[in-house]
Structures are given as structure tokens and as C-alpha cells.
Amino acid sequence: MALWGFGARGVLRALALLAAAGAGASCGVPVPPPDASGLGTLLVSWSFADGRSCAEAGTPAVRIRLGRPDGEAASIIYGCASGLGQAVPAPAARPGRWDVTVEARGASGVVLYRAGAQVDLEPDDGGVDTVLPVVLVFSG
């Protein structure tokens, strides 16, 4: 007879796994933190120096780029309104110093507004994330 769609062996396996998990927890087996990857978390928000909205600035997209002197880099593109006054996640990156470039791009892809900063990322321990608000200045 099947119990909840599982055969008797499936139920026994599930019970054995639960018992093993409970035994491990009671024997002091370390439990990893919420993000055991060791990567840092950076949240970025932006505004325009001239007070414009994304539509007024003609910038439908914003690119966040992280770079290091050794050439390691990562980037992500958001719709401009996504980070206007609210923080969005930058690409996950290993701890250390990073150059951050935020570029608001026009419909043709040309960079119209830009901002840059340096951040020191700490490993994500499930606590407070690093938040970087930037002010985009016309460069185009």
C-alpha cells in the first residue's frame, strides 16, 4: 500500500533521512550560515544629479559593473526605474575592494550618465548588506 503516493521504501527512506538529520543537529554538526558561498552582497541605488526621472533622462537601462585591478569583472543590467531611489543587487562578488561603475544608457546603448565608486565587500554572513547610493552625472 502506498502512503501519500510513496511506497513503503520511500517512507522508510524519508524517516531515515529525518532521523539522520536530527541526529546530526543534536551532535553539534555545524550548520552553514544563510549564504555559505563566501561572496559579498552589494546593493546599489541611483538618482540623477539633475533631478530627472529615467524617462526624462532618456535612459531605459542601467548597467552596474564591478571590476578589480586583476581583471576580474562582473556586470548586470536593470531597467532604469528598478534602482531609482531603491536598492537592487549588484553581481555577487568575492570579498575585497571593487571598483563600481554605474552607467545609465540611452535606447541606442550609448552611456548618457555615469557614476563610480570603490567599495570594500565583506563576506555575506546573513547580516547587513553593503548599500551604495550613487548620483549619476551627465556624461553624454
PyRosetta script that sets phi, psi and omega in degrees:
from pyrosetta import init, pose_from_sequence

init()
pose = pose_from_sequence("MALWGFGARGVLRALALLAAAGAGASCGVPVPPPDASGLGTLLVSWSFADGRSCAEAGTPAVRIRLGRPDGEAASIIYGCASGLGQAVPAPAARPGRWDVTVEARGASGVVLYRAGAQVDLEPDDGGVDTVLPVVLVFSG")
pose.set_psi(1, 135.9)
pose.set_omega(1, -179.5)
pose.set_phi(2, -91.4)
pose.set_psi(2, 138.9)
pose.set_omega(2, 178.6)
pose.set_phi(3, -110.1)
pose.set_psi(3, 118.3)
pose.set_omega(3, -176.7)
pose.set_phi(4, 54.7)
pose.set_psi(4, 33.3)
pose.set_omega(4, 178.2)
pose.set_phi(5, 83.0)
pose.set_psi(5, 0.5)
pose.set_omega(5, 177.9)
pose.set_phi(6, -105.5)
pose.set_psi(6, 146.7)
pose.set_omega(6, 174.1)
pose.set_phi(7, -74.3)
pose.set_psi(7, 173.7)
pose.set_omega(7, 179.9)
pose.set_phi(8, -59.5)
pose.set_psi(8, -38.4)
pose.set_omega(8, 178.6)
pose.set_phi(9, -64.4)
pose.set_psi(9, -39.7)
pose.set_omega(9, 179.2)
pose.set_phi(10, -62.5)
pose.set_psi(10, -40.5)
pose.set_omega(10, 178.9)
pose.set_phi(11, -66.6)
pose.set_psi(11, -42.8)
pose.set_omega(11, 179.2)
pose.set_phi(12, -63.8)
pose.set_psi(12, -40.2)
pose.set_omega(12, 178.3)
pose.set_phi(13, -63.6)
pose.set_psi(13, -43.5)
pose.set_omega(13, 179.3)
pose.set_phi(14, -62.1)
pose.set_psi(14, -42.2)
pose.set_omega(14, 178.5)
pose.set_phi(15, -64.8)
pose.set_psi(15, -40.1)
pose.set_omega(15, 178.9)
pose.set_phi(16, -64.3)
pose.set_psi(16, -41.3)
pose.set_omega(16, 178.3)
pose.set_phi(17, -64.5)
pose.set_psi(17, -42.2)
pose.set_omega(17, 178.2)
pose.set_phi(18, -63.6)
pose.set_psi(18, -41.4)
pose.set_omega(18, 178.6)
pose.set_phi(19, -64.3)
pose.set_psi(19, -41.7)
pose.set_omega(19, 179.0)
pose.set_phi(20, -65.6)
pose.set_psi(20, -40.3)
pose.set_omega(20, 179.0)
pose.set_phi(21, -65.2)
pose.set_psi(21, -41.6)
pose.set_omega(21, 178.3)
pose.set_phi(22, -66.2)
pose.set_psi(22, -38.8)
pose.set_omega(22, 178.7)
pose.set_phi(23, -66.5)
pose.set_psi(23, -41.1)
pose.set_omega(23, 179.2)
pose.set_phi(24, -63.4)
pose.set_psi(24, -41.0)
pose.set_omega(24, -178.6)
pose.set_phi(25, -66.9)
pose.set_psi(25, -35.0)
pose.set_omega(25, -177.7)
pose.set_phi(26, -81.5)
pose.set_psi(26, -13.4)
pose.set_omega(26, -179.6)
pose.set_phi(27, -97.2)
pose.set_psi(27, 12.7)
pose.set_omega(27, 176.4)
pose.set_phi(28, 80.1)
pose.set_psi(28, 22.8)
pose.set_omega(28, 175.7)
pose.set_phi(29, -65.8)
pose.set_psi(29, 127.4)
pose.set_omega(29, -177.0)
pose.set_phi(30, -62.9)
pose.set_psi(30, 138.7)
pose.set_omega(30, 176.7)
pose.set_phi(31, -102.6)
pose.set_psi(31, 125.5)
pose.set_omega(31, -177.9)
pose.set_phi(32, -65.8)
pose.set_psi(32, 152.7)
pose.set_omega(32, 176.2)
pose.set_phi(33, -65.2)
pose.set_psi(33, 171.0)
pose.set_omega(33, -177.2)
pose.set_phi(34, -51.8)
pose.set_psi(34, -38.2)
pose.set_omega(34, 176.1)
pose.set_phi(35, -125.1)
pose.set_psi(35, 96.6)
pose.set_omega(35, -177.0)
pose.set_phi(36, -84.3)
pose.set_psi(36, 6.7)
pose.set_omega(36, -177.3)
pose.set_phi(37, -72.3)
pose.set_psi(37, -20.3)
pose.set_omega(37, -178.0)
pose.set_phi(38, 80.8)
pose.set_psi(38, 2.2)
pose.set_omega(38, 179.7)
pose.set_phi(39, -81.2)
pose.set_psi(39, 155.4)
pose.set_omega(39, 176.5)
pose.set_phi(40, -91.5)
pose.set_psi(40, 154.8)
pose.set_omega(40, 177.9)
pose.set_phi(41, -115.3)
pose.set_psi(41, 125.4)
pose.set_omega(41, 177.9)
pose.set_phi(42, -121.5)
pose.set_psi(42, 129.8)
pose.set_omega(42, 174.7)
pose.set_phi(43, -110.0)
pose.set_psi(43, 135.9)
pose.set_omega(43, -176.7)
pose.set_phi(44, -124.6)
pose.set_psi(44, 137.2)
pose.set_omega(44, 171.1)
pose.set_phi(45, -128.7)
pose.set_psi(45, 158.6)
pose.set_omega(45, -178.6)
pose.set_phi(46, -140.6)
pose.set_psi(46, 159.7)
pose.set_omega(46, 172.3)
pose.set_phi(47, -145.3)
pose.set_psi(47, 165.3)
pose.set_omega(47, 179.6)
pose.set_phi(48, -100.0)
pose.set_psi(48, 135.6)
pose.set_omega(48, -178.4)
pose.set_phi(49, -58.6)
pose.set_psi(49, -33.1)
pose.set_omega(49, -178.3)
pose.set_phi(50, -89.9)
pose.set_psi(50, 9.2)
pose.set_omega(50, 175.2)
pose.set_phi(51, 77.4)
pose.set_psi(51, 7.2)
pose.set_omega(51, -177.5)
pose.set_phi(52, -73.0)
pose.set_psi(52, 159.9)
pose.set_omega(52, 169.0)
pose.set_phi(53, -86.7)
pose.set_psi(53, 172.7)
pose.set_omega(53, 178.0)
pose.set_phi(54, -61.3)
pose.set_psi(54, -42.5)
pose.set_omega(54, -179.4)
pose.set_phi(55, -64.4)
pose.set_psi(55, -43.6)
pose.set_omega(55, 179.3)
pose.set_phi(56, -64.6)
pose.set_psi(56, -33.7)
pose.set_omega(56, 179.5)
pose.set_phi(57, -79.6)
pose.set_psi(57, -14.0)
pose.set_omega(57, -178.4)
pose.set_phi(58, 69.8)
pose.set_psi(58, 35.0)
pose.set_omega(58, -176.6)
pose.set_phi(59, -123.9)
pose.set_psi(59, 93.9)
pose.set_omega(59, -179.6)
pose.set_phi(60, -75.1)
pose.set_psi(60, -17.7)
pose.set_omega(60, -175.1)
pose.set_phi(61, -134.1)
pose.set_psi(61, 148.3)
pose.set_omega(61, 175.9)
pose.set_phi(62, -129.1)
pose.set_psi(62, 132.6)
pose.set_omega(62, 178.7)
pose.set_phi(63, -108.9)
pose.set_psi(63, 129.3)
pose.set_omega(63, 173.3)
pose.set_phi(64, -105.5)
pose.set_psi(64, 123.3)
pose.set_omega(64, -179.7)
pose.set_phi(65, -122.5)
pose.set_psi(65, 131.2)
pose.set_omega(65, 173.2)
pose.set_phi(66, -108.2)
pose.set_psi(66, 135.0)
pose.set_omega(66, 179.1)
pose.set_phi(67, -143.5)
pose.set_psi(67, 153.7)
pose.set_omega(67, 177.6)
pose.set_phi(68, -127.2)
pose.set_psi(68, 157.6)
pose.set_omega(68, 179.3)
pose.set_phi(69, -58.3)
pose.set_psi(69, -26.0)
pose.set_omega(69, -179.9)
pose.set_phi(70, -79.0)
pose.set_psi(70, 1.7)
pose.set_omega(70, 177.4)
pose.set_phi(71, 96.9)
pose.set_psi(71, -10.2)
pose.set_omega(71, 178.0)
pose.set_phi(72, -65.0)
pose.set_psi(72, 134.4)
pose.set_omega(72, -177.3)
pose.set_phi(73, -151.8)
pose.set_psi(73, 156.0)
pose.set_omega(73, 175.6)
pose.set_phi(74, -153.9)
pose.set_psi(74, 148.9)
pose.set_omega(74, 178.3)
pose.set_phi(75, -147.2)
pose.set_psi(75, 162.8)
pose.set_omega(75, 178.0)
pose.set_phi(76, -149.8)
pose.set_psi(76, 148.1)
pose.set_omega(76, -179.2)
pose.set_phi(77, -117.3)
pose.set_psi(77, 134.9)
pose.set_omega(77, 177.5)
pose.set_phi(78, -122.2)
pose.set_psi(78, 158.7)
pose.set_omega(78, 165.9)
pose.set_phi(79, -65.5)
pose.set_psi(79, 140.1)
pose.set_omega(79, -172.9)
pose.set_phi(80, -53.7)
pose.set_psi(80, -44.0)
pose.set_omega(80, -176.3)
pose.set_phi(81, -65.7)
pose.set_psi(81, -18.7)
pose.set_omega(81, -177.7)
pose.set_phi(82, -58.4)
pose.set_psi(82, -38.7)
pose.set_omega(82, -176.3)
pose.set_phi(83, -112.5)
pose.set_psi(83, 9.5)
pose.set_omega(83, -179.9)
pose.set_phi(84, -75.8)
pose.set_psi(84, 99.5)
pose.set_omega(84, -179.1)
pose.set_phi(85, 81.4)
pose.set_psi(85, 2.2)
pose.set_omega(85, 176.1)
pose.set_phi(86, -142.5)
pose.set_psi(86, 148.5)
pose.set_omega(86, -173.7)
pose.set_phi(87, -85.6)
pose.set_psi(87, 139.7)
pose.set_omega(87, 175.4)
pose.set_phi(88, -124.1)
pose.set_psi(88, 154.3)
pose.set_omega(88, -178.3)
pose.set_phi(89, -73.4)
pose.set_psi(89, 133.5)
pose.set_omega(89, 169.5)
pose.set_phi(90, -79.8)
pose.set_psi(90, 170.7)
pose.set_omega(90, 176.6)
pose.set_phi(91, -58.3)
pose.set_psi(91, 143.1)
pose.set_omega(91, 176.3)
pose.set_phi(92, -62.7)
pose.set_psi(92, 140.2)
pose.set_omega(92, -176.5)
pose.set_phi(93, -145.5)
pose.set_psi(93, 153.5)
pose.set_omega(93, 179.1)
pose.set_phi(94, -72.4)
pose.set_psi(94, 155.9)
pose.set_omega(94, -178.2)
pose.set_phi(95, -58.6)
pose.set_psi(95, 152.1)
pose.set_omega(95, 178.5)
pose.set_phi(96, 133.6)
pose.set_psi(96, -173.2)
pose.set_omega(96, -178.6)
pose.set_phi(97, -84.6)
pose.set_psi(97, 132.9)
pose.set_omega(97, 179.8)
pose.set_phi(98, -131.2)
pose.set_psi(98, 142.2)
pose.set_omega(98, 168.1)
pose.set_phi(99, -87.5)
pose.set_psi(99, 129.3)
pose.set_omega(99, -179.6)
pose.set_phi(100, -113.8)
pose.set_psi(100, 126.5)
pose.set_omega(100, 175.5)
pose.set_phi(101, -120.4)
pose.set_psi(101, 129.3)
pose.set_omega(101, 177.7)
pose.set_phi(102, -118.5)
pose.set_psi(102, 123.7)
pose.set_omega(102, -176.4)
pose.set_phi(103, -125.6)
pose.set_psi(103, 126.2)
pose.set_omega(103, 173.5)
pose.set_phi(104, -95.1)
pose.set_psi(104, 124.5)
pose.set_omega(104, -173.3)
pose.set_phi(105, -110.8)
pose.set_psi(105, 144.1)
pose.set_omega(105, 175.1)
pose.set_phi(106, -74.5)
pose.set_psi(106, 175.2)
pose.set_omega(106, -178.3)
pose.set_phi(107, -59.0)
pose.set_psi(107, -29.8)
pose.set_omega(107, 179.7)
pose.set_phi(108, -81.9)
pose.set_psi(108, -6.1)
pose.set_omega(108, 179.7)
pose.set_phi(109, 97.8)
pose.set_psi(109, -6.9)
pose.set_omega(109, -179.8)
pose.set_phi(110, -73.5)
pose.set_psi(110, 141.9)
pose.set_omega(110, 179.5)
pose.set_phi(111, -75.5)
pose.set_psi(111, 121.9)
pose.set_omega(111, 179.0)
pose.set_phi(112, -104.7)
pose.set_psi(112, -34.4)
pose.set_omega(112, 179.9)
pose.set_phi(113, -131.6)
pose.set_psi(113, 148.8)
pose.set_omega(113, -176.5)
pose.set_phi(114, -148.6)
pose.set_psi(114, 152.2)
pose.set_omega(114, 172.1)
pose.set_phi(115, -149.0)
pose.set_psi(115, 152.8)
pose.set_omega(115, 178.7)
pose.set_phi(116, -142.3)
pose.set_psi(116, 154.5)
pose.set_omega(116, 179.3)
pose.set_phi(117, -161.3)
pose.set_psi(117, 167.9)
pose.set_omega(117, 171.0)
pose.set_phi(118, -117.7)
pose.set_psi(118, 141.0)
pose.set_omega(118, 177.3)
pose.set_phi(119, -133.0)
pose.set_psi(119, 150.8)
pose.set_omega(119, 172.7)
pose.set_phi(120, -107.5)
pose.set_psi(120, 107.3)
pose.set_omega(120, -178.4)
pose.set_phi(121, -84.8)
pose.set_psi(121, 136.3)
pose.set_omega(121, 174.1)
pose.set_phi(122, -100.9)
pose.set_psi(122, 154.9)
pose.set_omega(122, 175.7)
pose.set_phi(123, -60.1)
pose.set_psi(123, 142.7)
pose.set_omega(123, 179.2)
pose.set_phi(124, -72.7)
pose.set_psi(124, 117.4)
pose.set_omega(124, 179.1)
pose.set_phi(125, -112.9)
pose.set_psi(125, 15.3)
pose.set_omega(125, -178.9)
pose.set_phi(126, 85.1)
pose.set_psi(126, 2.2)
pose.set_omega(126, -179.2)
pose.set_phi(127, -94.0)
pose.set_psi(127, -139.1)
pose.set_omega(127, -176.1)
pose.set_phi(128, -78.0)
pose.set_psi(128, 132.1)
pose.set_omega(128, 177.8)
pose.set_phi(129, -83.0)
pose.set_psi(129, 156.4)
pose.set_omega(129, 174.2)
pose.set_phi(130, -77.7)
pose.set_psi(130, 127.2)
pose.set_omega(130, 179.6)
pose.set_phi(131, -115.3)
pose.set_psi(131, 129.7)
pose.set_omega(131, -178.9)
pose.set_phi(132, -122.3)
pose.set_psi(132, 105.3)
pose.set_omega(132, 172.6)
pose.set_phi(133, -88.0)
pose.set_psi(133, 131.9)
pose.set_omega(133, 179.1)
pose.set_phi(134, -122.9)
pose.set_psi(134, 153.8)
pose.set_omega(134, 176.2)
pose.set_phi(135, -111.5)
pose.set_psi(135, 117.2)
pose.set_omega(135, -178.3)
pose.set_phi(136, -81.3)
pose.set_psi(136, 129.2)
pose.set_omega(136, -178.1)
pose.set_phi(137, -111.0)
pose.set_psi(137, 140.2)
pose.set_omega(137, -179.5)
pose.set_phi(138, -59.4)
pose.set_psi(138, 131.0)
pose.set_omega(138, -179.7)
pose.set_phi(139, -131.9)
pose.set_psi(139, 0.2)
pose.set_omega(139, -167.4)
pose.set_phi(140, -97.2)
pose.dump_pdb("model.pdb")
